[in-house]
Amino acid sequence: MSATPVHGTWEPAPAARWEDAFLSGNGHHGVLVHGDPHADRVIVTHHTLVRPDGDDAHRRPPALAAELPALQGRLLAGDPTAAEDFTDGRPLQWVRPFHPAFQLRLNRPSPDDNGTAPYHRAVDFTTGETTATRAGWTSRVFVSRADDVIVQHVTAPHLTLDLSLDPRLPGAPAGLGIGHGAVLTPEGALFTLRARYPDSDLAYTGVTLVAVTGGTTRLTPPGVLVEGATEVLLLTRVHRHTGELDTVAESRALRDLLREARYAAPHPASYDALLARHLTHHRTAYDRVTLDLAADPAERALPGSDLLARPHSAALLERLFAAGRYHLLSASGLLPPRLTGLWTGDWNTAWSGAFTTNANLNLQTASAAAAALPEVTEAHAALVHRQLPDWRDNARAIFGTRGAVAPSHTDGESGHTYHFSREYPLHLWTAGADWLLKPLVDHDETYGTRDPRTTLALSEVAAFYEDFLTRTDDDGHLVVVPSYSPENRPANASWGTLNAAMDLSAARHALLTAADRHPEQADRLRALAGRLPAHRVNADGALAEWAWPGLADTYDHRHLSHLYGVWPLDEINPYDTPETAEAAHRALELRGAENDSAHGHLHHALVAARLRDGDRVAHALGRVLDGDYFHASLMSAHYPHRDVYNADAAHALPAVLIEMLVQSTPGRLVLLPALPASCRQGELRGVRTRFGASLDLGWTPDGTATAVLRPDRTHRIELRTPSGAEPLDLVAGQDRVITVEAAR
């Protein structure tokens, strides 16, 4: 695949703000590249960089299990505010905030062109490279998935560069202890920056090896001055550590890597040798899925900032789809994407730059299975399985049960529940483990596997529900009590209450999924699931956010937690549960946008797509595209007018575009369920289905479409198209062509 504007973006000027800097990453290290030919800045990040605060003793779940029976009794007796004092009295504690490491500065004297020569900076999604050029000067940067190193290559005639690692970024604490080091080696200059957190044994260290061709290199503490060179190659890594980092070993590793690259190719091609190793991993993943909406070639060629000014352009949707998959892949490795993906230029990240698990994380990773990015799911799984012991602590401390309960916020290290308050009683939320395990189940269905770690985690969640679901209503149905619908409250009660729709759906799904994987427990778990009450339809004809009689809905809210049964679950759908789906659609119609959070709009679009409402999908997408949510980097913001750097919209948008075209379950394929009128023609190639097949889909303005299925497994599924339903027999290894006629 060649790098066209669809598979990259460009700008005619350097980034003046870090939010507009082009991004690269390998799921461990990240960079934000400004591309300034005179004073370039490359901001370096790493997933492990969260600031300690010295308060680890209080980062434990509250010990409330002994008080739980009394709380349950009060809620069942009709006390609407009983949960407000179900706390250990601590103030709201945010998780430890994510922060940048430092900026790599490359200062260069002004050239003779006085800045009048043509300038071009770009990011190539197929390679992960950011490039910038002007008047013979070229900078290329990528973050290697093969070698876990930041690679930068700068060339120019008679190149002079003043290089340094600069920790001075917005919000950096005054007490950050900084130490610099520099030394000349046979391979080039090596310089380091160590930053020790205030009042902590924790620190992080950046190490950069500078290999120079031609000219001279001398130390100018705390940096390096290169004069008269033709090219400079920089290799950078960051490590977070306790005590001292063995910088000798790290510098040796970087020198060995450079020697290996030189051995693979002549010295001027060392960068290319490192890039080739990286592309084996990055390009292979990126190229799996493409979207072509038959956009105007002239619009495809526009800079990203100009294209963003055309919110109704098919070329914009194409580029945002490509950018979303690129950024999602680049942010996923050691961990899945944070609220800011893998990037920030400021120590004061909104909401701590955390993993917010009651909506944002799963929305960001929603396309992983269908968009053929198992790398994203593997990163998600790493977070889940690493934190499972902490989830067990949450269950024991708060609820006095076996099993596992996930937190609503995590910094990536601790999985303990400690971020909660009266207005946000997130410690009462019990649906999180099912919500976080759902992508892992989808992955297993897609690839025909059963990860034993996921099977174990599912059994832990089922064990929690077996111990927790002990109270019943007057009809003998189990009651989820206490219950919480993130992050909303009934109009006539407090936040902690009974039978939130999300909790009911999650409990039912977790028990039935665990039953499917544990035959020896299946009868018991299915029986327990069968005792949960059905969803309630309120007086407005809408699926109620709380199934407990008398609790009134609050419609104007950014979260759509109560429609969890529609998306991402398959519990409520137009085919098997049409009446409940109609009530869910009515609830969606009544839902407001509250504060215009980007995640709320795209969550709305995902639910609308499952309910076959293409007009509502288009409207929700339009709220984001018309609302100025995207920076020139094509990373997004949380609020309109590019307010608060946030990856929700950027990463979730590909999932919306796929869901409006293709949906699947282990036994069903739905084609063109919610195609907006504005997307009259196109081709989606390489998507994966949950019944083990890849799929290419093309559609035309006259309403016809052709799909090619390439199944890995032999079985029968149900095919749903705008024309109706029919059975479809698939044979492993045999392509199946499906023609969809225009709906009459």
Stockholm file with secondary structure:
# STOCKHOLM 1.0

chainA/1-744         MSATPVHGTWEPAPAARWEDAFLSGNGHHGVLVHGDPHADRVIVTHHTLVRPDGDDAHRRPPALAAELPALQGRLLAGDPTAAEDFTDGRPLQWVRPFHPAFQLRLNRPSPDDNGTAPYHRAVDFTTGETTATRAGWTSRVFVSRADDVIVQHVTAPHLTLDLSLDPRLPGAPAGLGIGHGAVLTPEGALFTLRARYPDSDLAYTGVTLVAVTGGTTRLTPPGVLVEGATEVLLLTRVHRHTGELDTVAESRALRDLLREARYAAPHPASYDALLARHLTHHRTAYDRVTLDLAADPAERALPGSDLLARPHSAALLERLFAAGRYHLLSASGLLPPRLTGLWTGDWNTAWSGAFTTNANLNLQTASAAAAALPEVTEAHAALVHRQLPDWRDNARAIFGTRGAVAPSHTDGESGHTYHFSREYPLHLWTAGADWLLKPLVDHDETYGTRDPRTTLALSEVAAFYEDFLTRTDDDGHLVVVPSYSPENRPANASWGTLNAAMDLSAARHALLTAADRHPEQADRLRALAGRLPAHRVNADGALAEWAWPGLADTYDHRHLSHLYGVWPLDEINPYDTPETAEAAHRALELRGAENDSAHGHLHHALVAARLRDGDRVAHALGRVLDGDYFHASLMSAHYPHRDVYNADAAHALPAVLIEMLVQSTPGRLVLLPALPASCRQGELRGVRTRFGASLDLGWTPDGTATAVLRPDRTHRIELRTPSGAEPLDLVAGQDRVITVEAAR
#=GR chainA/1-744 SS CCCCGGGEEEESSCCSSGGGSEEEECSSEEEEECCCSSEEEEEEEETTCBCCCSCGGGCSCCCCGGGHHHHHHHHHTTCTTGGGGCSCSCCCCCCCCBCCCEEEEEECCCCTTTTCSCEEEEEETTTTEEEEEETTEEEEEEECTTTCCEEEEEEEEEEEEEEEEECCCTTCCTTCEEEEEEEEETTEEEEEEEEECTTSSEEEEEEEEEEEESSEEEEETTEEEEEEEEEEEEEEEEEEEESCCCHHHHHHHHHHHHHHHHHHSCGGGHHHHHHHHHHHHHHHHHTTCEEECCCCHHHHTSCHHHHHTCTTCHHHHHHHHHHHHHHHHHHCSSSCCBTTBTCCSCSSCGGGGCEETTTHHHHHTTTTTTTTCHHHHHHHHHHHHHHHHHHHHHIIIIICCSSCCCCSEECSSCCCCCCCCSSCCGGGCCCHHHHHHHHHHHHHHHHTCCCHHHHHHHHHHHHHHHHHCCCBCTTSCBCCCSBCCTTCCCTTSCSSBSCBHHHHHHHHHHHHHHHHHCGGGHHHHHHHHHTSCCCCBCTTSSBCSBCSTTCCCCCCCSCCGGGTTTTTCSSSCTTTCHHHHHHHHHHHHHCCCTTTCHHHHHHHHHHHHHTTCHHHHHHHHHHHHTTTCBCTTSCBEEETTTEEECSHHHHHHHHHHHHTTEEEETTEEEESSSCCTTCCSEEEEEEECTTSEEEEEEECTTSCEEEEEEESSCEEEEEEETTEEEEEEECTTCCEEEEECCCC
#=GC SS_cons         CCCCGGGEEEESSCCSSGGGSEEEECSSEEEEECCCSSEEEEEEEETTCBCCCSCGGGCSCCCCGGGHHHHHHHHHTTCTTGGGGCSCSCCCCCCCCBCCCEEEEEECCCCTTTTCSCEEEEEETTTTEEEEEETTEEEEEEECTTTCCEEEEEEEEEEEEEEEEECCCTTCCTTCEEEEEEEEETTEEEEEEEEECTTSSEEEEEEEEEEEESSEEEEETTEEEEEEEEEEEEEEEEEEEESCCCHHHHHHHHHHHHHHHHHHSCGGGHHHHHHHHHHHHHHHHHTTCEEECCCCHHHHTSCHHHHHTCTTCHHHHHHHHHHHHHHHHHHCSSSCCBTTBTCCSCSSCGGGGCEETTTHHHHHTTTTTTTTCHHHHHHHHHHHHHHHHHHHHHIIIIICCSSCCCCSEECSSCCCCCCCCSSCCGGGCCCHHHHHHHHHHHHHHHHTCCCHHHHHHHHHHHHHHHHHCCCBCTTSCBCCCSBCCTTCCCTTSCSSBSCBHHHHHHHHHHHHHHHHHCGGGHHHHHHHHHTSCCCCBCTTSSBCSBCSTTCCCCCCCSCCGGGTTTTTCSSSCTTTCHHHHHHHHHHHHHCCCTTTCHHHHHHHHHHHHHTTCHHHHHHHHHHHHTTTCBCTTSCBEEETTTEEECSHHHHHHHHHHHHTTEEEETTEEEESSSCCTTCCSEEEEEEECTTSEEEEEEECTTSCEEEEEEESSCEEEEEEETTEEEEEEECTTCCEEEEECCCC
//
